[in-house]
Amino acid sequence: MAKQNGLSRRRLLRASAGAGVLAALGPPAGRAAAEQRAGGVAGRTTEELVFVNGRIHTMDGNNTIANTVSIRNGRFSAVGGGVPVRGPGIRMIDLRGRTAVPGIIDNHNHIVLMGNRPGYHTPLEHTSSIIDVQETIAARAKAIPRGAWVTTIGGFHRNQLFSRDQNPRLPTLVELDMAAPDHPVYISESFMGPSATNSLGKRFFERQTPPVPVGDDGSIAIGSQSTGRATLALRQTLLTFEQRKRGAIDAMTYGLGLGVTTHLDQGAFQAANAPTDGAAHEDNYTMHMPFLALRDEGKLPARLRINFLHQDSTPDLPTLTERLKNSFKFFGDDIVRTGGIGEFIAGFGPSSPFVEAAKRVARAGWRAEVHSLSATDFQQEIQGYEAAHAEFAISDLRWVIAHAPFITEPWVNRLKALGGGLSLTGWRYLAGTPEQNGPPFRIIVDNGIHVGMSSDGMQIAPMNQVLNIYYSTTGLNARQVLINVGQQITREEVLRLFTASNGWFLREEDQIGTIEPGKLADLVVLSDDYFTVADEKMKKIRSVLTLVGGTIVHDAGILQPA
Ligand SMILES: [Zn+2]
């Protein structure tokens, strides 16, 4: 494990040398800085923060690239122009030619599920080998209490760990023991496994009644009687309200390290507290509470927008009806706001009350968002939207179809005629094939319909936007097989989808998504030049500095005051 020690030493060095800008500017680093946020505008400095010598891609209507940007009272106060004169009340940070972009908006993910995971959820989406996984788990184990669970539930796939000519597999019990001998480890793919554990984890699972079946190699099979029971046991053992709050901060802090400043959460499958619950199940009525508690304490470090997911299967639509009667639409503030009904408005199946649900959502004036995965489901969905529109106009309500891997241009045009939009994602990156590919990025971006980009993390897809960008610009999956032929878009185009264009999906295009005077100062300074770095290296781009509303909420310790 020599390599691991070397790596953790490097990580330690980076951590101790860190907090360059923050240390010099005053507030403490990382989470502590976030904790100093007092919600709303309180806690924000009245001083002006000025970035100089940057390549600041504003993503405004003219694609302006500026050298300087100034921030005051949480908003961009000046963009471009001459370097401001130094003086009292002005703090300057030298970007030394680095690329900066607007804060990334993820218009469709499951950050609330990620925040409610049992154990110390440890994203593995960036790993590309078993050794990478071991190093990530080892570093995580060092940073958490002794004996605490290191868990990774969803967001990665064994495909990403092996090259094309090798057989993909999960790490073994021995490999996980080498990474974390003193911590139980549980890593679980997708919704329902397969999964793997180490010796301490195996002991825990075999003590359950009845025991969760674990192979000698630490493998836990796919399905409710193995992975489902393992995940349930962890949830029932580990998930206190305080642990959920800690998990919520961890999840958002992870996003800020990537540059994601706003999440539009798309809900969960309603949990039954049974082994049939998978990674995407939670209680839709309580899972936001840890995030709301953090918001009240001024500790929520990134923006959260909440969609409410409903899957009623009977025409009386009991849960949707109560939601529309008793919840407030588009209610909240800059940090947390309700966003719509989605990513389901009704249950599946031939007798789904989808059309009636769409009519009720339309009548109530809410936003609706549903996902499409098959070669035909978008047709029923768009027809349902049209039926609702015939009775209650939805042209101004910004209804959305998400993912839409197989949508065709005539259907895009029907959705466009309703004032609707398409939310695209690169989730095929992990496990897509030349047959299971899409979405047709090129057709849709060229069409002119409202379009934005999301990760659809955290179960079947990574949250990391650069992995989604890699897929949309190269058409390559995690095994570097070209699967989305002819549908690639440019880096400029997909960055626009993840920033300026995504404002529309939140009904906040006047507030976030571009670097323009008056907008909320969400900004990301990148580790590499996004526009010129090689494709494979793009996957490693991280944020070196992230601001939300003018507050530094992530600092890798690289930038220094000018
Ligand atoms: Zn989703």
Residues whose N, C-alpha, C, O or C-beta is under 5 A from the ligand:
A	BS01	ZN	Q266 E343 D456
